[in-house]
Amino acid sequence: MKASETTLRNLLEGTKQFQIPLFQRSYSWKKENWETLWEDLMSLYREEIKGFYFLGPIVTQAIPGTADGISPFVVIDGQQRLTTLTIVLAVLRNHFKKIDKSVANEVQELYLINKFKKDNDIYKLLPTQSDREVYQSIIIAKTVKDINKVGLVYEAYKFFENKFKKPGFEDGNILDLNKFKAILLEQILLVNITSDEGDNPYLIFESLNNKGEELSQIDLVRNYIFMKIPAREQEVVYNNLWLPLQLKFKDYTGDYFANELTNAFWFYVRKDGNAISQKEVYKAIKQKFDSSQADAISQLEEIIQFANYYLRLNFEDEEPNKNLKKWFKRLKRLDFTTCHIFLLNVYRDYEEGKIALAEFEEIIRYLESYFVRRWITGISTRTLGTVFNDLYKTVKEKEPNNLVEGLRQTLRSFKTTKIFPEDAKFREALIHKALYSKTSGLNDRVKLLLESIEAMLTREQVNFENLNLEHIMPQTLNKQWQADLGANYNKIHKEWLHNLGNLTLTGYNPELSNKSFAEKRSLLDASNLSLNQYFKNFTTWNEEAIKKRAEYLADIALKIWLR
């Protein structure tokens, strides 16, 4: 490996090309980075800094070229600053076109393109796929209209274009383009570290990012995987495997796709019983790849297979089967996604035909029961990660040929912090626990309980989307309600207000408000929900009535969430 100080002129002159590998992340510098670079350039321009300004290292690896071709270099580190500097050169070129076309041509032909080459070889810098089209349009555009105006590469171009027009000098002077050109090409100092063809680019990359501070876990994973894939196969693998997956995640999560993709990979490495933190995803996948006899592409295909299962579990619209879609949505509403570690393995068994759809649904039903019973009885969810990390392995050991029965037996065998609460404790908690909360996410769980009970009571299809939770005994007691509840109305209100027996579903929340029970009952009588037909048998709503209804609903719940 060779390291040498160099200027931007020396770095770019000659028939060279700096290639950003497909596996590198997209251009990610933003306004604060551009502002810092511009201020540094202006400090040189105003001669506040004398001599050279060190901008940082550019780490490259020389790769074989041809006698009549370009000298290609893979950029291992430094793509952000190198891309930004060439964008600044492109803006400088544009402004020279207005005053001296010969200098504009010089900038273009010496530092931005390889004049006598064709196709992609013409560009001094060849960005990764996601940035390439925009960057190339900036380099070869004849007019502003020809530039592809999307993404951060274009935003960087626009930022520096505005700075050239309005450099912010106190005396109102315009930028001296020749002076600026000399500063940019001669006074920006870089350290060019070039490795030989035989060097391992990944070891270099890893040493530069050994703490994972600059790159996310998914960036490190992607870089590692693609550095294991032969260069001649990287583009095909990227386009056919990695990019479609990344775009799917981006469709569902937008700019947060990297976080969600990291989470998918985290669940993937945990599905085999590995208890690791999310910060250790890269380390775990690296160890998995290094210890496997399979080639990198085969291993990547497996990761992508499970990442697609993750997508279906978390974004139910991705799931083609309507029954599974319903179950996945329910798990999401319960905020019970830790079980996905286990379900990734189950989904593979389902897709490979090892279990039937009915068995898959039965498995999810038991998992949902496990969670609902623990939630209602007030058992902490903190231990669930340890439960699901190795649950699949435990279940298979218990019942190798019957996943449903193996799961049921395993869950029922749990004790202490992992316990699957029995009927008596579940029923008691359903009757007495305050369920309604100021936290809307928790209230959607309660709404799901009532929706499930309603579905058990009727065969008719009910649209629950426009229905809300309603307190029969209202949250604020007027004098009529105080009288109806009796002398202990404060105690009754505090003890039973948010309990299952006092809650129902309705589309008439504003109309019901804190009206008397008689007025509420007249509206509830008109409801087509079986849940609300219950109130026809009552003339007074008090502690006894609430408890009686809680017991009635709890008995139904026991049939839904089986143990």
Residue pairs with C-beta under 8 A, 6 or more apart in sequence:
1 193
1 194
1 195
1 196
1 199
1 204
2 193
2 194
2 195
3 191
3 192
3 193
3 194
4 191
4 192
5 189
5 190
5 191
5 192
6 189
6 190
6 191
6 192
7 185
7 186
7 187
7 188
7 189
7 190
8 85
8 89
8 111
8 184
8 185
8 188
8 190
9 111
9 185
9 186
11 58
11 190
11 192
12 86
12 110
12 111
12 112
12 124
13 110
13 111
14 71
15 69
15 70
15 71
15 114
15 117
16 70
16 71
16 72
16 73
16 114
16 124
17 70
17 71
17 72
17 73
17 114
17 121
17 123
17 124
17 125
17 126
18 60
18 73
18 75
18 82
18 124
18 125
18 126
19 72
19 73
19 74
19 75
19 126
20 75
20 79
20 83
20 125
20 126
20 127
20 128
20 131
21 74
21 75
21 128
21 223
21 226
21 227
21 234
22 128
22 129
22 226
22 234
22 235
22 238
23 128
23 222
23 223
23 225
23 226
23 227
23 234
23 238
23 242
24 75
24 79
24 128
24 223
25 128
25 215
25 216
25 219
25 222
26 128
26 130
26 131
26 151
26 152
27 79
27 80
27 83
27 127
27 131
27 151
27 152
27 153
27 156
28 80
28 152
29 80
29 83
29 84
29 152
29 156
30 152
30 155
31 155
31 159
33 80
33 84
34 84
34 156
34 159
34 160
37 81
37 84
37 88
38 160
38 163
40 49
40 53
40 55
41 88
41 180
41 183
41 184
41 188
42 167
42 168
43 49
43 53
44 53
44 183
44 187
45 175
45 179
45 180
45 183
51 187
52 187
52 188
52 189
53 187
53 188
53 189
54 189
54 190
54 191
55 81
55 85
55 188
55 189
55 190
56 78
56 81
56 190
56 191
57 77
57 78
57 190
57 191
57 192
57 193
58 75
58 77
58 78
58 81
58 82
58 190
58 191
58 192
58 193
59 75
59 76
59 77
59 78
59 193
59 194
59 195
59 204
59 208
60 73
60 74
60 75
60 76
60 78
60 192
60 193
60 194
60 195
61 73
61 74
61 76
61 194
61 195
61 196
61 197
61 199
61 201
61 204
62 71
62 72
62 73
62 194
62 195
62 196
62 197
63 72
63 73
63 74
63 197
63 231
64 72
64 197
65 71
65 72
69 117
69 121
70 114
70 117
70 121
73 194
74 201
75 82
76 195
76 201
76 204
76 205
76 208
77 204
77 205
77 208
77 209
78 190
79 127
79 128
81 190
82 125
83 125
83 127
83 131
83 135
83 153
83 156
84 156
85 184
85 188
86 111
86 112
86 124
86 125
86 139
87 135
87 138
87 153
87 156
87 157
87 160
88 160
88 184
89 107
89 111
89 112
89 184
90 112
90 138
90 139
90 157
91 157
91 160
91 161
91 164
92 107
92 164
92 177
92 180
92 181
92 184
93 104
93 107
93 108
93 112
94 104
94 161
95 164
95 175
95 177
96 103
96 104
96 107
96 177
96 181
97 104
99 177
103 177
103 178
103 181
107 181
109 115
111 124
111 185
112 123
112 124
112 139
113 122
113 123
113 124
113 139
113 140
114 121
114 122
114 123
114 124
115 122
120 126
122 140
123 135
123 136
123 139
125 135
126 132
127 135
127 153
129 238
129 239
129 243
130 151
131 151
131 152
131 153
133 148
134 147
134 148
134 150
134 151
134 153
134 154
135 153
137 146
137 147
137 148
138 147
138 153
138 154
138 157
140 146
141 147
147 154
147 157
148 154
164 175
167 174
167 175
195 201
195 204
201 227
202 223
202 224
202 227
202 228
205 223
205 227
206 224
209 215
209 220
212 220
212 279
212 282
215 223
216 258
216 259
216 262
217 262
217 265
217 278
217 279
217 281
217 282
218 258
218 261
218 262
218 265
218 281
219 258
220 282
221 262
221 265
221 281
221 282
221 285
221 286
222 242
224 282
224 285
224 286
224 289
225 285
225 289
225 296
225 299
225 300
226 234
226 237
226 238
226 242
228 289
228 296
229 237
229 296
229 297
229 300
233 297
237 297
237 300
241 297
241 300
241 301
241 304
242 300
242 304
245 261
245 304
245 307
245 308
246 257
246 261
248 308
248 311
248 318
249 257
249 260
249 261
249 264
249 307
249 311
250 257
252 260
252 311
252 314
252 315
252 318
253 259
253 260
260 314
261 307
262 278
262 281
263 278
263 310
264 306
264 307
264 310
264 311
265 281
265 285
265 303
265 307
266 276
266 278
266 281
267 306
267 310
267 340
267 341
267 344
268 303
268 306
268 307
268 310
268 344
269 276
269 281
269 284
269 285
269 288
270 276
270 341
270 388
270 389
271 306
271 341
271 342
271 344
271 345
271 392
272 393
273 389
273 390
273 392
273 393
274 284
274 389
275 385
275 386
275 389
276 283
276 284
285 303
288 299
289 296
289 299
292 299
305 348
306 344
306 348
308 318
309 343
309 344
309 347
309 348
309 351
310 340
310 344
311 318
312 318
312 319
312 324
312 328
312 347
313 319
313 328
313 331
313 337
313 340
313 343
313 344
313 347
314 328
314 332
314 337
314 340
316 325
316 326
316 328
316 329
316 332
317 325
319 325
319 328
321 357
323 357
323 361
324 357
324 360
324 361
324 364
327 361
327 364
327 365
327 368
330 368
330 448
331 337
331 339
331 340
331 364
331 367
331 368
333 444
333 445
333 448
334 368
334 371
334 372
334 375
334 445
334 448
335 441
335 445
336 367
336 368
336 371
338 381
338 384
338 385
338 387
338 388
339 367
339 371
339 384
339 388
341 385
341 388
341 389
341 391
342 367
342 388
342 391
342 392
343 363
343 364
343 367
345 392
346 355
346 360
346 363
346 392
346 403
347 360
349 355
349 403
350 356
350 357
350 359
350 360
355 363
355 403
355 404
359 403
359 404
362 404
363 403
363 404
363 407
365 562
366 404
366 407
366 408
366 411
366 562
367 407
368 561
369 420
369 561
369 562
369 563
370 411
370 420
371 384
372 449
372 561
373 420
373 421
373 426
373 561
373 563
374 381
374 419
374 420
374 421
375 381
375 445
376 421
376 426
376 429
376 430
376 433
376 435
377 421
377 425
377 426
377 429
377 433
378 429
378 433
379 417
379 419
379 421
380 417
383 417
383 418
386 418
387 414
387 418
391 407
391 410
394 410
395 403
395 406
395 407
395 410
396 403
396 406
398 406
398 409
398 410
399 405
399 406
399 409
400 406
411 420
411 563
412 420
412 563
414 420
420 563
421 429
421 563
422 563
423 558
423 563
426 554
426 557
426 558
426 561
426 563
427 554
427 555
427 557
427 558
430 500
430 550
430 553
430 554
430 557
431 499
431 500
431 501
431 547
431 550
431 551
431 554
432 499
432 550
433 499
433 500
434 497
434 498
434 499
435 446
435 449
435 498
435 499
435 500
435 503
436 443
436 446
436 469
436 471
436 497
436 498
436 503
437 443
437 446
437 498
443 469
446 469
446 500
446 503
447 464
447 467
447 468
447 469
447 505
449 500
449 557
450 469
450 503
450 504
450 505
450 531
451 462
451 464
451 505
452 557
452 560
453 531
453 553
453 556
453 557
453 560
454 462
454 464
454 505
454 529
454 530
454 531
455 462
456 556
456 559
456 560
457 530
457 531
457 556
458 529
458 530
460 528
462 528
462 529
464 505
466 507
467 505
467 506
467 507
467 529
468 505
468 506
468 507
468 509
469 503
469 504
469 505
470 503
470 504
470 505
470 506
470 508
470 509
470 512
471 497
471 498
471 502
471 503
472 502
472 503
472 504
472 517
472 520
472 535
472 541
472 546
473 481
473 485
473 492
473 493
473 496
473 497
473 502
473 517
473 541
473 546
474 481
474 513
474 514
474 515
475 497
475 514
476 514
477 485
477 489
477 493
477 514
478 514
480 516
481 489
481 514
481 516
481 517
482 489
484 516
484 517
484 540
484 541
484 542
485 492
485 493
485 542
485 543
486 492
486 542
488 543
492 542
492 543
495 543
496 502
496 543
496 546
496 547
499 546
499 550
500 550
500 553
500 554
501 545
501 546
501 547
501 548
501 549
501 550
501 551
501 553
502 546
502 549
502 550
504 524
504 529
504 531
504 532
505 529
505 531
505 532
506 512
506 523
506 524
506 527
506 529
506 532
508 523
511 523
512 519
512 520
512 523
517 538
517 540
517 541
518 539
520 535
521 535
521 536
521 538
524 532
524 535
525 532
525 533
525 535
525 536
527 533
534 549
534 552
535 541
538 545
